[in-house]
Amino acid sequence: MKKWLPLVVTLVMGLWFVSTLRKPSQPDFHYAEFGRLPLLFNGRMQPMDSLARNSLLQIREKQRANLEPWKSWYERPRVIPAIQWLATVMMNPEVADQWPVFRVDNPELITLLKLPEKDLAQGHDGKHFSWSQIQPVLSVMQEQVSRISEREQRKESDASHRTVFEKAVMKLHARLVLYMRLKNTVQPQDARDWPAELKEYEALIAPGVEALRAQQAGREHDEALLHRFMRYLNKLEVMLRFEPPLLVPPPDHPGHDHTEWMRVGDVLLQAARGEPVPDSLHFYAEMAGAFRRGDAPEFNKQIVAYRASLSPKFDHAKLKAGREELFNRMEPFYKAMVMYVLAGLLACASWFNLSESLRRSAVWLILLAMVIHTMGLIFRMWLEGRPPVTNLYSSAIFIGWGAVVLGLVLEGFYRDGIGAVVASVVGFLTLIVAHHLSLGGDTMEMMRAVLDTNFWLATHVVIITLGYSSAFVAGFLALVYIIRGVFTRSLSEATGKSLARMVYGIICFATLFSFVGTVLGGIWADQSWGRFWGWDPKENGALIIVLWNALILHLRWGGIIRERGLMACAIFGNIVTSWSWFGVNMLGIGLHSYGFMDAAFKWLMLFVVSQLALIGLGMMPLRFWKSFQGRATDTGGPSGPTGGKQSAPAPAGA
């Protein structure tokens, strides 16, 4: 059985991944087909499915809507996919308004809004609330938002000085605005029978415009008809106020760019000025009517008819939307993250019982996860038409990928499970970071103009990110050295020397890539901003990484540090690299502050503290290291042995 274990584990996980690629069964409403419909939002063409997932991530911090969050998993709460939630918000909002999808974690804000406290018997978990529960206290929310906004407009403070309560207020405000945008995408938020209302509006346009002109000229007119017409115009203006996604493709005739998509409200207001109402809007109206009635066959029929009505010039939009929906369904980074966790457990277990089959199982599983990780990277690049690193989210994905590749290379040379552990741990942690970064919204949105792609940007970000990956791999190898040495008896002399060689080699690699990437960044800056170097915080952070790695190499070459000193310096390199990667963005200043995240500060500080604690562990006298208890050791420093009748060179000298 041990002989076949690697193959069995890898095959099972591979089948799990492949099984998720098939389209979900659609017994009634074809939500998957609805999710493939294209629209324009955040400056890019995307499918409904992406809008649904990204919106729910921002509102609930999950890609699925749990409609009964007060129930435990074994009670089988009702959970629906994001696209079903979005369809309900857009076309039957009265039902969606009752679903507890708004996450609020701040107790002070919950008390202020008088939201229900935790009471599982009454169906309240104390964290998730519905629109109908929040709507009665919107005036209270607006008072707080106005207070914060006015203070910042007067330059008395800025977003970085908000209290925890104020951050919670603004976060909930952004979620509520997004929800209102979605409600006003297909139809006005208070529509009850949109197909009939749309037909009535179209019939009112000609007499309504005439009545409006008559009123303005002081002539006699039908006041009741004018009132009905103006009521519709007011509804459309309310729709536009929330700036919903652009749902309607431009007309298929010369003079209209195929990228000039429009909002439903804009189209209907233009109809009042004589423009024809496009068929696409009627298809969406019929979808909304059928969905509200629960008429699944008619809903599905209108989806097919709408897709067929799009002219050949929109084939690219339909194709891209379909590909992105497949990418979303594939969830390559989530699947890879699960496999990295399992592989890491197998690799660690192999250290305790020295099982070669467990180590090989871990390596095979990491290889499978890396293939899926790579597939996701390439697919994402194909969808965006850009290099692999365009924002903080994609940098986390790419750093993890680079670390996994380096870990597998080390495992190929040493075959002791260390490379497998580092690959799986760093791969998992970076994908966790990427997941939390995705809570900020669309991860494929249009790049800032200053970051728009060119040759030097592509080479700079790829190479500098490989430098980050290398620095983290060296740091995590050092963590393995200290944790195994202090807490276990598994750090033999040969293992210690192997780890030292690994760390040294990876730091050489990190130094080279960090230096070359920094130089290429200067060339790109010269082309983009007209100066090679400007002492920007991000530039300083990149330079510090180069200098720190160079310092480690010089300390090692000069004999000032030995194995333990090398490990401590490599772990401190984790702090230096994380600050350059994330920390400088949190300053909110400079040309590179495009990834500012308040929430990440706490986690960055916890990471820094954990690394300092591990450095402290590594500096403890060797008599406290389990791997060296009972062994003759020395300090490894220039002063020689600590005492005792015997002294011998130790692999863990400081």
C-alpha positions as a printed Julia matrix, in Angstrom:
654×3 Matrix{Float64}:
   0.0    0.0     0.0
   2.84   2.39    0.85
   4.21   2.01   -2.65
   0.94   3.16   -4.19
   0.11   5.87   -1.63
   1.58   8.82   -3.62
  -0.32   7.79   -6.74
  -3.59   7.23   -4.87
  -3.44  10.58   -3.01
  -2.57  12.51   -6.17
  -5.21  10.73   -8.23
  -7.95  11.39   -5.67
  -7.14  15.11   -5.48
  -6.82  15.31   -9.26
 -10.27  13.76   -9.71
 -11.67  16.21   -7.16
 -10.3   19.12   -9.18
 -11.57  17.76  -12.51
 -15.02  17.03  -11.07
 -15.49  20.71  -10.23
 -14.96  21.75  -13.87
 -18.24  20.33  -15.1
 -21.18  22.67  -15.37
 -23.52  22.49  -12.39
 -26.85  20.81  -12.93
 -29.62  23.29  -13.73
 -32.97  21.62  -13.14
 -34.99  24.86  -13.29
 -33.43  28.31  -13.63
 -30.26  28.29  -15.74
 -28.2   30.45  -13.42
 -24.94  29.32  -15.02
 -26.08  30.62  -18.42
 -27.22  33.86  -16.81
 -23.77  34.1   -15.24
 -22.14  33.97  -18.7
 -23.91  37.11  -19.95
 -21.43  39.96  -20.56
 -21.58  43.45  -19.06
 -19.25  46.38  -18.43
 -18.26  47.26  -14.87
 -15.15  48.65  -13.18
 -13.87  49.66  -16.6
 -13.72  46.14  -18.01
 -15.87  43.56  -19.76
 -16.83  40.75  -17.41
 -19.54  38.1   -16.97
 -22.46  38.36  -14.57
 -20.8   35.58  -12.59
 -17.76  37.73  -11.8
 -19.97  40.64  -10.78
 -21.89  38.3    -8.48
 -18.81  36.76   -6.84
 -16.92  40.02   -6.41
 -19.98  41.82   -5.03
 -20.79  39.08   -2.54
 -17.15  38.98   -1.45
 -17.3   42.68   -0.66
 -20.67  42.48    1.09
 -20.43  39.14    2.92
 -16.73  38.21    2.52
 -17.74  34.88    0.98
 -18.45  33.71   -2.57
 -21.62  31.93   -1.52
 -24.64  33.34    0.29
 -25.54  31.55    3.51
 -29.18  32.46    4.05
 -29.24  30.82    7.51
 -25.88  31.81    9.07
 -27.16  31.09   12.58
 -27.18  27.36   11.79
 -24.12  25.14   12.25
 -22.73  23.26    9.27
 -24.22  19.97   10.5
 -27.67  21.6    10.55
 -27.29  22.12    6.79
 -28.1   25.82    6.43
 -29.46  27.02    3.11
 -26.51  28.16    0.99
 -26.91  29.45   -2.59
 -24.31  30.37   -5.23
 -23.42  34.01   -5.8
 -25.08  34.15   -9.23
 -28.44  33.05   -7.81
 -28.14  35.72   -5.12
 -27.32  38.37   -7.76
 -30.23  37.36  -10.01
 -32.58  37.71   -7.04
 -31.16  41.11   -6.06
 -31.54  42.39   -9.62
 -34.92  40.94  -10.51
 -36.77  40.14   -7.29
 -35.27  42.47   -4.68
 -38.12  42.11   -2.19
 -36.95  38.55   -1.56
 -33.23  39.41   -1.54
 -33.86  42.24    0.93
 -34.78  39.61    3.56
 -31.52  37.65    3.22
 -28.86  38.29    5.91
 -25.85  38.93    3.68
 -24.41  42.16    5.13
 -21.57  41.34    7.5
 -21.07  43.77   10.39
 -18.42  42.93   12.98
 -18.17  46.15   14.97
 -20.23  45.9    18.21
 -20.47  49.7    18.54
 -21.96  50.02   15.06
 -24.39  47.15   15.7
 -25.57  48.91   18.86
 -25.88  52.28   17.12
 -28.03  50.8    14.34
 -30.08  48.79   16.87
 -29.5   45.6    14.89
 -30.55  42.27   16.44
 -28.1   40.8    18.9
 -27.03  37.17   18.75
 -30.03  34.92   19.35
 -29.8   31.61   17.51
 -33.3   30.58   18.54
 -34.7   33.67   16.78
 -32.46  33.27   13.72
 -29.87  35.95   14.49
 -26.14  35.22   14.59
 -25.19  38.78   15.56
 -22.92  39.29   12.52
 -25.05  39.02    9.38
 -27.99  41.29    8.68
 -30.45  41.86    5.86
 -31.25  45.02    3.93
 -34.7   45.1     5.55
 -33.07  45.19    9.01
 -30.66  48.01    8.07
 -32.99  50.14    5.93
 -35.0   51.63    8.86
 -31.79  53.11   10.33
 -30.24  54.38    7.09
 -30.68  57.97    8.32
 -28.46  57.18   11.31
 -25.87  55.67    8.99
 -26.02  58.7     6.72
 -25.41  61.05    9.65
 -22.23  59.2    10.53
 -21.06  59.04    6.92
 -21.71  62.76    6.44
 -19.82  63.6     9.62
 -16.77  61.61    8.57
 -16.84  62.84    4.97
 -17.25  66.51    5.9
 -14.37  66.34    8.36
 -12.1   64.83    5.73
 -13.23  67.33    3.08
 -12.24  70.14    5.43
  -8.76  68.55    5.56
  -9.07  68.12    9.33
  -8.06  64.46    8.9
  -7.92  61.76    6.26
  -8.93  58.12    5.85
  -5.78  56.89    7.6
  -6.88  58.63   10.85
 -10.32  57.02   11.09
 -11.16  55.19   14.28
 -12.12  51.5    14.25
 -15.78  52.53   14.5
 -15.48  55.01   11.63
 -13.79  52.41    9.43
 -16.68  50.04   10.13
 -19.19  52.77    9.24
 -17.53  53.56    5.91
 -17.14  49.88    5.06
 -20.82  49.2     5.66
 -21.72  52.35    3.69
 -19.71  51.08    0.69
 -21.49  47.73    0.93
 -24.91  49.36    1.02
 -24.11  51.54   -2.0
 -22.91  48.49   -3.94
 -26.13  46.66   -3.06
 -28.19  49.58   -4.35
 -26.18  49.61   -7.57
 -27.04  45.97   -8.14
 -30.73  46.53   -7.36
 -30.89  49.25  -10.03
 -29.02  47.39  -12.76
 -31.85  45.66  -14.67
 -34.89  47.61  -13.47
 -35.81  50.37  -11.0
 -35.5   49.12   -7.44
 -39.24  49.52   -6.77
 -40.47  47.85   -9.98
 -43.17  45.26   -9.47
 -43.87  44.14  -13.04
 -41.03  45.54  -15.11
 -42.12  44.21  -18.55
 -45.53  45.88  -18.14
 -44.04  49.05  -16.68
 -41.51  49.28  -19.5
 -44.29  48.89  -22.07
 -46.31  51.6   -20.33
 -43.29  53.91  -20.28
 -42.65  53.43  -24.0
 -46.29  54.19  -24.73
 -46.07  57.34  -22.58
 -42.95  58.76  -24.26
 -44.57  60.58  -27.19
 -47.62  62.02  -25.33
 -45.53  62.59  -22.2
 -42.92  64.66  -24.04
 -45.66  66.61  -25.75
 -47.4   67.26  -22.42
 -44.09  68.39  -20.89
 -43.49  70.84  -23.72
 -47.05  72.11  -23.41
 -46.56  72.68  -19.68
 -43.32  74.57  -20.28
 -45.06  76.72  -22.92
 -48.02  77.36  -20.65
 -50.47  75.47  -22.88
 -53.25  73.13  -21.84
 -52.12  69.51  -21.26
 -53.11  66.24  -19.57
 -51.81  66.69  -16.02
 -52.41  63.06  -14.97
 -50.52  61.75  -18.01
 -47.65  64.16  -17.39
 -47.49  63.08  -13.74
 -47.19  59.39  -14.73
 -44.5   60.23  -17.28
 -42.48  62.34  -14.81
 -42.73  59.57  -12.22
 -40.95  57.23  -14.63
 -38.28  59.84  -15.41
 -37.63  60.3   -11.68
 -37.23  56.53  -11.27
 -34.67  56.47  -14.07
 -32.73  59.36  -12.54
 -32.62  57.49   -9.22
 -31.27  54.43  -11.04
 -28.45  56.47  -12.55
 -27.59  58.1    -9.24
 -26.16  54.78   -8.02
 -24.03  54.28  -11.17
 -25.0   50.62  -11.72
 -23.15  48.29  -14.15
 -23.44  48.98  -17.87
 -25.8   46.27  -19.07
 -26.97  47.36  -22.54
 -24.68  46.88  -25.57
 -24.44  49.77  -28.04
 -26.59  49.75  -31.2
 -25.3   47.62  -34.06
 -24.87  50.3   -36.68
 -22.06  52.63  -37.84
 -21.13  55.46  -35.51
 -21.31  53.38  -32.33
 -18.2   51.85  -30.77
 -18.8   48.28  -29.6
 -17.23  49.19  -26.21
 -19.76  52.0   -25.52
 -22.1   49.97  -23.32
 -24.82  51.87  -21.47
 -26.86  51.7   -18.28
 -30.56  50.86  -18.46
 -31.47  54.28  -17.06
 -29.39  56.11  -19.68
 -30.99  54.13  -22.52
 -34.53  54.88  -21.33
 -33.8   58.58  -20.8
 -32.4   58.73  -24.34
 -35.62  57.09  -25.52
 -37.45  60.15  -24.19
 -35.28  62.19  -26.57
 -36.24  60.1   -29.57
 -33.71  57.25  -29.48
 -35.16  53.72  -30.03
 -35.26  51.27  -27.13
 -32.91  48.38  -28.02
 -34.14  44.79  -28.06
 -31.58  43.8   -25.41
 -33.42  45.88  -22.83
 -36.67  44.09  -23.66
 -34.97  40.71  -23.25
 -33.73  41.69  -19.79
 -37.17  43.0   -18.88
 -38.76  39.69  -19.88
 -36.09  37.83  -17.86
 -36.96  39.93  -14.82
 -40.69  39.32  -15.25
 -40.24  35.56  -15.67
 -37.87  35.36  -12.7
 -40.3   37.21  -10.48
 -43.14  34.9   -11.52
 -40.98  31.8   -11.0
 -41.32  30.9   -14.68
 -38.02  29.08  -15.24
 -38.67  27.97  -18.89
 -39.44  31.56  -19.95
 -36.42  32.91  -18.04
 -34.13  30.39  -19.74
 -35.7   31.12  -23.14
 -35.04  34.86  -22.8
 -31.37  34.23  -21.91
 -30.91  32.18  -25.08
 -32.76  34.76  -27.16
 -30.67  37.61  -25.79
 -27.37  35.85  -26.49
 -28.55  35.04  -30.02
 -29.55  38.67  -30.58
 -26.03  39.97  -29.97
 -24.38  40.71  -33.31
 -21.09  39.1   -34.37
 -19.16  42.16  -33.23
 -19.98  41.12  -29.65
 -18.67  37.58  -30.1
 -15.44  38.56  -28.34
 -17.38  39.89  -25.34
 -19.44  36.68  -25.15
 -16.34  34.52  -25.5
 -14.43  36.41  -22.82
 -17.4   36.27  -20.46
 -17.68  32.52  -20.99
 -13.96  31.98  -20.36
 -14.01  34.05  -17.19
 -17.06  32.19  -15.9
 -15.15  28.93  -16.44
 -12.15  30.38  -14.59
 -14.4   31.37  -11.68
 -15.91  27.9   -11.56
 -12.46  26.3   -11.72
 -11.25  28.2    -8.61
  -7.64  27.16   -9.29
  -6.07  29.09   -6.43
  -8.52  27.8    -3.83
  -8.03  24.21   -5.02
  -4.23  24.65   -4.99
  -4.42  26.09   -1.47
  -6.29  23.02   -0.21
  -3.69  20.74   -1.78
  -0.8   22.72   -0.29
  -2.3   22.25    3.18
  -2.63  18.49    2.72
   0.86  18.24    1.22
   2.37  20.2     4.12
   0.76  17.86    6.65
   2.08  14.82    4.79
   5.59  16.3     4.56
   5.68  17.16    8.28
   4.36  13.71    9.15
   7.2   12.15    7.15
   9.72  13.77    9.55
   8.24  12.0    12.57
   8.13   8.46   11.21
  10.78   8.87    8.48
   8.28   7.55    5.94
   9.52   7.89    2.39
   6.04   7.17    1.02
   4.59  10.15    2.92
   7.36  12.42    1.64
   6.8   11.27   -1.94
   3.03  11.71   -1.52
   3.63  15.29   -0.4
   5.93  15.99   -3.36
   3.49  14.51   -5.88
   0.63  16.51   -4.38
   2.67  19.73   -4.48
   3.46  19.02   -8.13
  -0.26  18.66   -8.86
  -1.06  21.83   -6.91
   1.69  23.69   -8.75
   0.26  22.58  -12.11
  -3.16  23.93  -11.07
  -1.53  27.09   -9.66
   0.34  27.58  -12.94
  -2.81  26.92  -14.95
  -4.61  29.59  -12.96
  -1.79  32.09  -13.51
  -1.71  31.51  -17.26
  -5.51  31.57  -17.55
  -5.64  34.83  -15.63
  -2.92  36.35  -17.84
  -4.89  35.23  -20.91
  -8.08  36.85  -19.63
  -6.36  40.12  -18.71
  -3.93  40.22  -21.62
  -1.28  41.42  -19.16
   1.81  40.13  -17.32
   1.29  37.96  -14.22
   1.75  40.79  -11.69
  -0.54  43.83  -12.0
  -1.65  44.5    -8.4
  -1.13  43.28   -4.84
  -3.5   40.34   -5.35
  -1.66  39.02   -8.39
   1.7   39.63   -6.68
   0.65  37.32   -3.84
  -0.37  34.66   -6.36
   2.94  34.97   -8.22
   5.13  35.08   -5.1
   3.5   31.87   -3.91
   4.06  30.24   -7.29
   7.74  31.22   -7.33
   8.23  29.93   -3.79
   6.65  26.58   -4.68
   8.92  26.19   -7.7
  12.02  26.94   -5.58
  10.84  24.57   -2.85
  10.39  21.75   -5.35
  13.85  22.42   -6.8
  15.35  22.1    -3.3
  13.36  18.93   -2.68
  14.67  17.51   -5.93
  18.25  18.03   -4.76
  18.0   17.02   -1.09
  14.95  14.69   -0.91
  14.48  15.23    2.84
  11.02  16.83    2.96
  12.32  20.3     3.82
  11.74  21.72    0.36
   8.26  20.18    0.32
   7.35  21.77    3.67
   8.6   25.2     2.6
   6.83  24.98   -0.79
   3.51  23.97    0.77
   3.63  26.44    3.67
   4.64  29.48    1.6
   2.24  28.48   -1.19
  -0.62  28.22    1.3
   0.19  31.45    3.16
   0.51  33.56    0.01
  -2.78  32.23   -1.35
  -4.44  33.07    1.98
  -3.07  36.6     1.62
  -4.44  36.73   -1.94
  -7.87  35.6    -0.72
  -8.06  38.43    1.82
  -6.89  40.92   -0.79
  -9.74  39.79   -3.06
 -12.24  41.06   -0.45
 -11.46  44.56   -1.71
 -13.29  43.96   -4.98
 -12.57  43.01   -8.57
  -9.01  41.66   -8.82
  -8.96  42.03  -12.62
 -10.04  45.67  -12.75
  -8.35  48.12  -15.09
  -4.82  49.02  -14.02
  -3.95  52.55  -13.01
  -2.57  54.53  -15.92
   0.87  54.75  -14.3
   0.97  50.94  -14.11
  -0.23  50.32  -17.64
   1.71  47.55  -19.29
   4.87  47.88  -21.33
   7.96  45.74  -21.77
   9.9   47.21  -18.85
   6.96  46.95  -16.47
   6.41  43.31  -17.37
  10.08  42.37  -16.84
  10.44  44.53  -13.72
   7.45  43.16  -11.82
   8.16  39.53  -12.73
  11.82  39.65  -11.72
  11.35  41.73   -8.56
   8.53  39.4    -7.47
  10.78  36.38   -8.0
  13.22  38.17   -5.69
  10.44  38.42   -3.06
   9.69  34.71   -3.51
  13.33  33.78   -3.01
  13.68  35.91    0.12
  10.6   34.3     1.67
  11.81  30.79    0.8
  15.17  31.51    2.48
  13.34  32.89    5.52
  11.04  29.9     5.83
  13.93  27.47    5.44
  15.5   29.26    8.4
  12.23  28.83   10.33
  12.41  25.08    9.68
  15.98  25.04   11.03
  15.04  26.81   14.27
  11.74  25.04   14.91
  13.19  21.59   14.3
  16.3   22.41   16.33
  14.51  23.89   19.34
  11.41  21.71   19.59
  12.46  18.33   18.1
  15.47  16.03   18.0
  15.34  15.74   14.2
  17.93  18.41   13.33
  20.99  16.29   12.78
  24.38  17.69   11.87
  23.89  16.7     8.22
  20.41  18.24    8.12
  21.7   21.49    9.64
  24.45  21.78    7.07
  22.02  21.01    4.25
  19.67  23.75    5.45
  22.55  26.23    5.69
  23.55  25.47    2.1
  19.93  25.85    0.98
  19.5   29.22    2.7
  22.82  30.52    1.4
  22.05  29.5    -2.19
  18.53  30.95   -2.1
  19.8   34.25   -0.68
  22.27  34.47   -3.57
  19.35  33.93   -5.91
  17.25  36.55   -4.06
  20.06  39.09   -4.19
  20.48  38.71   -7.94
  16.78  38.97   -8.76
  16.1   41.79   -6.31
  18.97  43.83   -7.72
  18.11  43.23  -11.38
  14.41  43.85  -10.7
  15.18  47.13   -8.96
  17.33  48.32  -11.86
  14.61  47.39  -14.36
  12.12  49.27  -12.19
  14.29  52.35  -12.53
  14.31  51.99  -16.32
  10.51  51.68  -16.31
  10.21  54.72  -14.0
  12.41  56.71  -16.36
  10.08  55.91  -19.25
   6.86  56.44  -17.26
   7.75  59.36  -14.98
  10.86  60.84  -16.57
  13.21  60.0   -13.71
  15.17  56.86  -12.91
  15.04  57.16   -9.12
  12.98  59.38   -6.82
  13.39  57.92   -3.3
   9.76  56.82   -3.37
   8.88  54.57   -0.35
   8.41  51.55   -2.65
  11.75  52.2    -4.33
  13.41  52.51   -0.92
  11.84  49.24    0.16
  13.19  47.44   -2.91
  16.64  48.9    -2.26
  16.56  47.79    1.38
  15.89  44.19    0.28
  18.94  44.3    -2.01
  21.13  45.81    0.73
  19.93  43.36    3.37
  20.6   40.33    1.19
  24.01  41.72    0.26
  24.75  42.28    3.96
  23.91  38.66    4.78
  26.26  37.43    2.08
  29.1   39.65    3.3
  28.58  38.58    6.91
  28.72  34.96    5.81
  31.75  35.44    3.57
  33.63  37.23    6.35
  32.92  34.51    8.91
  31.08  36.97   11.16
  28.01  34.72   11.22
  27.76  30.96   10.97
  24.71  28.74   10.69
  22.52  30.16   13.44
  23.45  33.72   12.56
  22.65  33.01    8.91
  19.24  31.67    9.92
  18.44  34.68   12.12
  19.39  37.08    9.31
  17.29  35.11    6.81
  14.25  35.28    9.11
  14.72  39.03    9.51
  14.71  39.08    5.7
  11.05  38.0     5.93
  10.33  41.22    7.82
  12.28  43.36    5.34
  10.56  41.75    2.34
   7.05  41.91    3.82
   7.53  45.6     4.58
   8.67  46.34    1.03
   5.81  44.26   -0.39
   2.98  45.48    1.86
   4.16  47.99    4.4
   5.07  50.87    2.09
   1.6   50.71    0.54
   0.07  51.32    3.97
   1.9   54.62    4.29
  -0.55  56.07    1.78
   2.13  58.23    0.18
   4.23  57.98   -2.95
   3.53  56.87   -6.49
   3.17  53.2    -5.5
   0.39  53.51   -2.9
  -2.14  51.78   -5.13
  -2.66  48.86   -2.77
  -3.42  50.66    0.5
  -5.2   48.37    2.96
  -6.04  49.29    6.55
  -7.03  45.76    7.51
  -3.64  44.32    6.55
  -1.72  46.42    9.1
  -2.71  44.23   12.05
  -1.69  41.06   10.25
   1.58  42.58    9.09
   2.45  43.55   12.66
   1.54  40.06   13.92
   3.78  38.58   11.25
   6.66  40.87   12.24
   6.25  39.99   15.94
   6.18  36.26   15.12
   9.41  36.55   13.13
  11.13  38.48   15.93
  10.01  35.81   18.42
  11.49  33.08   16.24
  14.74  35.0    15.94
  14.77  35.16   19.75
  14.29  31.39   19.91
  17.16  30.93   17.5
  19.46  32.99   19.71
  18.86  30.84   22.82
  21.89  28.9    24.1
  22.21  25.51   22.48
  21.58  23.69   25.76
  17.91  24.66   25.32
  17.74  23.13   21.83
  16.33  19.61   21.95
  18.34  18.58   18.92
  21.6   19.4    20.79
  20.81  18.15   24.27
  23.32  15.46   25.15
  25.61  16.5    22.32
  28.95  18.21   22.74
  28.59  21.67   21.21
  30.31  24.99   20.98
  29.02  28.48   20.54
  30.26  28.6    17.0
  31.71  32.04   17.7
  35.29  33.2    17.85
  35.55  32.65   21.62
  35.45  28.88   21.38
  33.73  26.28   23.59
  31.31  27.16   26.33
  32.91  24.7    28.65
  33.06  20.98   29.34
  35.67  18.35   28.67
  34.83  17.97   25.03
  34.2   20.44   22.31
  33.39  19.83   18.7
  32.24  21.99   15.82
  28.46  22.23   15.85
  26.16  22.79   12.89
  24.27  25.42   14.83
  27.07  27.79   15.76
  26.1   31.41   16.06
